[in-house]
Amino acid sequence: MTRAEVEQKLKDEGQNLFHLTLRHSTQGLPKPTELKKSRRQVARLKTVLQEDKLGKTKLASGAKTA
């Protein structure tokens, strides 16, 4: 996965978390565990980005090799 893909996934998951939180506070959720799963996924993606920044793990560069 490239850094851009991880950042896009983080953006999408962040929006999903926002909508779940909003629905949870107004209507309630049929599966409240979805809120927990979404929060953890955001944390995982942020961890991957931070580890890449610190050099602990290396994300793909995005350049395709033939």
Phi and psi restraints in degrees (value plus and minus 20) as a CYANA .aco file:
   2 THR   PHI    -109.8   -69.8
   2 THR   PSI     145.4   185.4
   3 ARG   PHI     -80.5   -40.5
   3 ARG   PSI     -60.0   -20.0
   4 ALA   PHI     -83.4   -43.4
   4 ALA   PSI     -59.3   -19.3
   5 GLU   PHI     -85.4   -45.4
   5 GLU   PSI     -61.6   -21.6
   6 VAL   PHI     -85.0   -45.0
   6 VAL   PSI     -62.5   -22.5
   7 GLU   PHI     -84.0   -44.0
   7 GLU   PSI     -58.5   -18.5
   8 GLN   PHI     -86.7   -46.7
   8 GLN   PSI     -62.3   -22.3
   9 LYS   PHI     -82.0   -42.0
   9 LYS   PSI     -59.7   -19.7
  10 LEU   PHI     -83.3   -43.3
  10 LEU   PSI     -62.8   -22.8
  11 LYS   PHI     -82.0   -42.0
  11 LYS   PSI     -66.9   -26.9
  12 ASP   PHI     -83.0   -43.0
  12 ASP   PSI     -64.9   -24.9
  13 GLU   PHI     -88.0   -48.0
  13 GLU   PSI     -54.4   -14.4
  14 GLY   PHI     -83.8   -43.8
  14 GLY   PSI     -61.2   -21.2
  15 GLN   PHI     -85.6   -45.6
  15 GLN   PSI     -61.4   -21.4
  16 ASN   PHI     -81.2   -41.2
  16 ASN   PSI     -64.0   -24.0
  17 LEU   PHI     -81.6   -41.6
  17 LEU   PSI     -61.7   -21.7
  18 PHE   PHI     -79.6   -39.6
  18 PHE   PSI     -67.0   -27.0
  19 HIS   PHI     -86.4   -46.4
  19 HIS   PSI     -59.3   -19.3
  20 LEU   PHI     -84.1   -44.1
  20 LEU   PSI     -62.7   -22.7
  21 THR   PHI     -82.6   -42.6
  21 THR   PSI     -63.1   -23.1
  22 LEU   PHI     -83.0   -43.0
  22 LEU   PSI     -67.2   -27.2
  23 ARG   PHI     -84.0   -44.0
  23 ARG   PSI     -57.3   -17.3
  24 HIS   PHI     -83.7   -43.7
  24 HIS   PSI     -59.2   -19.2
  25 SER   PHI     -98.4   -58.4
  25 SER   PSI     -45.6    -5.6
  26 THR   PHI    -118.4   -78.4
  26 THR   PSI     -67.5   -27.5
  27 GLN   PHI    -130.5   -90.5
  27 GLN   PSI     -49.7    -9.7
  28 GLY   PHI      75.0   115.0
  28 GLY   PSI     135.1   175.1
  29 LEU   PHI    -132.1   -92.1
  29 LEU   PSI     121.9   161.9
  30 PRO   PHI     -86.6   -46.6
  30 PRO   PSI     -51.2   -11.2
  31 LYS   PHI    -146.7  -106.7
  31 LYS   PSI      69.7   109.7
  32 PRO   PHI     -81.4   -41.4
  32 PRO   PSI     -40.5    -0.5
  33 THR   PHI     -87.6   -47.6
  33 THR   PSI     -38.3     1.7
  34 GLU   PHI     -83.5   -43.5
  34 GLU   PSI     -54.2   -14.2
  35 LEU   PHI     -83.3   -43.3
  35 LEU   PSI     -65.6   -25.6
  36 LYS   PHI     -83.3   -43.3
  36 LYS   PSI     -63.9   -23.9
  37 LYS   PHI     -83.4   -43.4
  37 LYS   PSI     -61.2   -21.2
  38 SER   PHI     -86.2   -46.2
  38 SER   PSI     -62.8   -22.8
  39 ARG   PHI     -79.8   -39.8
  39 ARG   PSI     -62.8   -22.8
  40 ARG   PHI     -88.5   -48.5
  40 ARG   PSI     -56.2   -16.2
  41 GLN   PHI     -85.4   -45.4
  41 GLN   PSI     -60.4   -20.4
  42 VAL   PHI     -80.1   -40.1
  42 VAL   PSI     -64.3   -24.3
  43 ALA   PHI     -83.2   -43.2
  43 ALA   PSI     -60.9   -20.9
  44 ARG   PHI     -81.6   -41.6
  44 ARG   PSI     -65.2   -25.2
  45 LEU   PHI     -85.7   -45.7
  45 LEU   PSI     -60.0   -20.0
  46 LYS   PHI     -83.7   -43.7
  46 LYS   PSI     -57.0   -17.0
  47 THR   PHI     -84.4   -44.4
  47 THR   PSI     -63.3   -23.3
  48 VAL   PHI     -80.5   -40.5
  48 VAL   PSI     -64.4   -24.4
  49 LEU   PHI     -84.5   -44.5
  49 LEU   PSI     -61.2   -21.2
  50 GLN   PHI     -86.6   -46.6
  50 GLN   PSI     -61.4   -21.4
  51 GLU   PHI     -84.1   -44.1
  51 GLU   PSI     -57.9   -17.9
  52 ASP   PHI     -84.7   -44.7
  52 ASP   PSI     -61.5   -21.5
  53 LYS   PHI     -82.4   -42.4
  53 LYS   PSI     -59.7   -19.7
  54 LEU   PHI    -103.2   -63.2
  54 LEU   PSI     -29.1    10.9
  55 GLY   PHI      66.8   106.8
  55 GLY   PSI      -9.3    30.7
  56 LYS   PHI     -93.9   -53.9
  56 LYS   PSI     -57.2   -17.2
  57 THR   PHI    -151.1  -111.1
  57 THR   PSI     138.1   178.1
  58 LYS   PHI    -139.7   -99.7
  58 LYS   PSI     102.6   142.6
  59 LEU   PHI    -104.0   -64.0
  59 LEU   PSI     138.2   178.2
  60 ALA   PHI     -82.2   -42.2
  60 ALA   PSI     128.8   168.8
  61 SER   PHI     -97.4   -57.4
  61 SER   PSI     -41.4    -1.4
  62 GLY   PHI      78.4   118.4
  62 GLY   PSI     -35.9     4.1
  63 ALA   PHI    -101.0   -61.0
  63 ALA   PSI     106.0   146.0
  64 LYS   PHI    -104.0   -64.0
  64 LYS   PSI     114.4   154.4
  65 THR   PHI    -126.3   -86.3
  65 THR   PSI     122.8   162.8
